[in-house]
Amino acid sequence: KDTQSNLENVKNEQLEQFRADHKNTKLTTNQGVTVSDTENSLKAGERGPTIMEDFHFREKMMHFDHERIPERVVHARGFGVHGHFQVYESMKKYTKAKFLQDPSVKTPVFVRFSTVVGSRGSADTVRDVRGFATKFFTEDGNYDLVGNNMPVFFIQDGIKFPDLVHAIKPEPDNEIPQASAAHDTFWDFVVNNTETAHMIMWLLSDRGIPRSFRMMEGFGVHTFRFVNEQGKGTFVKFHWKPKLGVHSLTWDEAQKIAGKDPDFHRRDLWDAVNQTMFPEFELGVQLLAEEDEFKFNFDILDATKIWPEELIPVKIIGKMTLDRNQDNFFAETEQVAFHTGNVVPGIDFTNDPLLQGRLFSYQDTQLLRLGGPNFHEIPINRPIAPIHNNQRDGFHRMTIDKGKVSYHRNSLQQNSPTPDPVNGYTHYTEKVEGYKIRNRSDSFNDHYTQATLFWNSMSETEKKHIIKAFHFEVGNVKNKTIKQKVVEMFNNVDGELATQIAQGIGVQPPATPKQPTVKASSPALSQMQTIKSAQ
Ligand code: HEM
């Protein structure tokens, strides 16, 4: 057996040597055959038809015909960049995640920023949520933090995601409008699904038109769980804080730039990295002890709610530096596959029903988008941690699996992959019991308290921008009943806001405008004064 594997090694070395000695600077086919002419196809006579046996013509055209893959069903337009992450201090007390232990360790990362609604060729500066997805290539395997630039989401349960996306994407009969929420189906969805209220406030604020990817916050949105060496869990929310601060465009700027330079955000990032003005983001965590899970007047499993930072401060734990541009947009930005299910020991999920829905969706969509089950072998997705298992075959398999054994519990395979009960990933041993039902805690039905909190926290200028955004977005809705319902819905946030919206879109103001809530007496805050964070 040893002689056989020695022979194989010699063979491989000879092959490598041959390739090194025979570098071809001439044009070849994909079979390595040098081509004599790539501008004139083979013809039967000077004026005759092209001949099928012209293998170079056929290969060149066939490859070109297959150059595109489906764009992402959401977040189709994006831009990627490489970098690294370093933790400031060990987070051992809360998590055993290796990349959060040692401040001297630099963990490579790849980040993809994106818009959500527009197709791959849409403009960068439209009003939209921005994706902020980070792949950490850790020594324990890949960890993906697939976040957005807003800390809450439109809906509370993954099962509504197809409805949300069908409503916000261009309308199916004419595919209008591209990359905009200013149309009937979206606002019809909003008024019929009022848990969207809080997210709409963020979307219509200046956060919806960022100045630069370098000047946006990022949020994991869901409540996740840290798990330490002793198996103790702590709830955690993730935040990215840009060192350059948070900055936005004005609406007028955003519209003009969309016309003059639709690539504004990707160009800004690309140029900044090339000019060594490396974007930096600090990683922050909000930590909540398990004992405090039920001390809020909202459910921490509800992705339409934030944890107010004055109650649970954001603890800054590390920094990410983005310092290398991609070499190839398709190979990296287009083929990268993020998935909320890619976690490493020390990081776990919670029962947030939106997160649970995502856990199915990402890998499922990537099976189609990236053509089968082997997309983890594409260079940008490959972990730096070794892969060792008995999975085999499938479309586009690159690994040459050796030997005749590909099943677990065997006596024939040398170095057979076996699970490691000590260091392997163990799911958090959360106690779960209950009836199979579809409802959630009552507080999931409170759709307005935090939307009002957000409105009250805005300066006068910011409030004006939000009202103007309503005027543009809802002003473009053709159906008057939907417009009127928007006014009634946002009257639950603030009466003055609703009245001003009505004035700009030609419908009636609310019959009974809701009076402003004084910030200090807001129930979201007063009931929570006693909560201590886990820090
Ligand atoms: C992309 C589904 C909610 C952030 C995607 C994709 C799908 C998807 C199918 C395309 C993935 C691909 O083709 O590679 C869902 C579902 C959700 C949900 C079913 C709710 C149940 C969210 C939330 C966030 C988010 C709450 C933010 C916290 C992202 C980002 C991307 C993305 C950043 C782009 C990743 C990239 O750059 O490749 N989502 N999503 N999604 N989603 Fe979600």
Boltz pocket constraint, residues with backbone or C-beta under 6 A from the ligand:
constraints:
  - pocket:
      binder: B
      contacts: [[A, 71], [A, 72], [A, 73], [A, 74], [A, 75], [A, 78], [A, 112], [A, 113], [A, 114], [A, 130], [A, 131], [A, 132], [A, 133], [A, 146], [A, 147], [A, 148], [A, 150], [A, 153], [A, 157], [A, 158], [A, 159], [A, 161], [A, 219], [A, 220], [A, 221], [A, 222], [A, 333], [A, 336], [A, 337], [A, 338], [A, 353], [A, 354], [A, 355], [A, 357], [A, 358], [A, 361], [A, 362], [A, 365], [A, 366], [A, 369]]
      max_distance: 6.0
